Amino acid sequence: MPKVLVTGSAGFIGYHLSKLLLDEGFDVVGFDAMTDYYDVRLKERRQANLLQSGSFKAVNDRLEADGVLMDLVAAEKPDFVVHLAGQAGVRYSIDEPRSYVDSNIIGTFNLLEAVRATPVKHLLLASTSSAYGANTQMPYAETDKADTQMSFYAATKKSNEVMAHSYAHLYNIPTTMFRFFTVYGPWGRPDMALFKFTKAVLSGDPIDVYNHGDMSRDFTYVTDLVRGIQLLLDAVPERLDEVPEGDSLSPVAPHRIVNIGNGEPVQLMAFIEAIEKALGQPATKNFMDMQAGDVPATWANGALLEKLTGYSPKTDVETGVKAFVDWYRDYYEV
């Protein structure tokens, strides 16, 4: 079976993607730094689950370490590389911008160099809906201009897109960038809203509701997201004389950007109501002003993903939130 290198395999999305690929019969090499950005024990549990498969190999090191990715790709010769590792979090990028340069810029550069030296069938890299920045015309389409990033996190991810485009053009590396839209679900990150809200409500603590609740997000359930990634493995970009209408394929490189979102914006207050319903208890709300770097709304146009794969995410928020709450209660024995 094909071999896939997944960076960030002990992370939230990387774990779910690696598990799906293993279930589908792929061999998976997982790469993760196991950083302490949040509770390392959660990452260790994810990795331990993956290691139960004889088709999974774990490599623990840092993206930015000289030569590590170069040597790994040369030794493993993966058919596909899915790059999910990096420093996440809009708000943390305000306090610790250097970590985003090290991980997202230098780390991604190291991976591009590794794939240039040892070519793969398809390189796929994570970007973010935050790349759309201050755009107000929705739903966001991949062909929309995206030059007004509102956070340094978003700026590093947009940088990854243009870095990867240059390598795709210069070295003919088939490359897909996916822009994720507010991913949630079991095994999620503790710094994300659903995790923090659930923990606070169960502890009897108030939750911080930014922009006084006047926000909406295109919440995307994690298993829907990783199914989209898996199907995109075979949607390999190629140079075309004429780019099809609505396609984000570059006119000068085998490089494409693809949204992966649920295609349905949900008001923040409705999301909180789903949490309260799943928990069976109300939340005490601390209404606050908009936080720096945030945007008031996101909404994905998913037409290109569906055109390329025949697939579109469809899990509704109530179903997804309940699945997370069930996992949280089980994991923390609440």
Number of C-alpha atoms within 10 A of each C-alpha: 10 11 19 26 24 27 28 26 32 29 27 22 23 23 25 24 25 29 22 16 22 18 12 11 12 17 22 28 22 24 26 23 19 21 14 9 13 12 13 14 11 19 24 14 13 20 23 13 13 23 15 9 14 10 17 20 15 17 13 15 14 21 26 21 14 12 13 15 24 19 14 18 21 14 10 13 17 23 18 21 26 25 21 24 25 26 24 20 17 18 17 17 20 14 9 12 16 12 16 23 19 18 21 23 20 17 22 26 19 20 24 22 15 20 25 17 14 17 22 19 15 24 27 24 24 20 25 21 24 27 25 24 22 16 19 13 11 13 18 20 22 24 14 13 12 17 13 15 21 18 22 21 27 25 19 22 28 25 17 23 24 13 15 26 25 16 21 25 18 12 15 18 25 25 29 30 25 24 24 22 25 21 23 24 26 21 21 22 23 17 16 13 18 21 19 14 24 25 19 16 20 16 10 13 15 14 19 18 21 18 16 15 20 14 19 19 23 24 28 27 26 23 20 18 23 22 18 25 23 17 14 20 19 13 17 17 21 19 16 13 8 9 13 9 8 12 18 18 24 19 15 17 22 23 29 26 26 29 26 31 31 28 23 21 20 19 17 21 15 14 19 22 16 18 25 19 14 19 18 11 13 14 20 15 17 13 14 12 12 16 12 11 17 18 21 16 19 27 25 26 19 22 19 20 24 16 12 16 16 11 17 20 22 14 16 14 22 15 13 22 26 19 15 22 20 15 16 19 14 10 12 8 7 10
